[in-house]
Amino acid sequence: MGIGLAHIDITPLFYGGLMFLGLWSMWHKLTHWHVLGFVVELSVFALVFSLHGGTMAGGFAAMVCALFAGIVLPRTIRKK
């Protein structure tokens, strides 16, 4: 009864979902003229990706960091 799908790794599916959210977020900001959010997200991604040396893990870290920064930073900047 130990036969199952335990050998399937769902990590690529998780990373793919995060990549989709990041690309969709940037596309949405670009097409709806949310320039500040787009610039923040793009610049944070570029900065973190370059700090991590362009590795695959660095790309994922940059993607997640840019997604969070694109959501949080434009709202905090506009409140001032």
Buried (B, 14 or more C-beta within 10 A) or exposed (E): EEEEEEEEEEEEEEBEEBBEEBEEBBEEBBEEEBEBBBEBBBEBBEBBBEEBEEEEEBBBBBBBBBBEBBEEBBEEEEEE
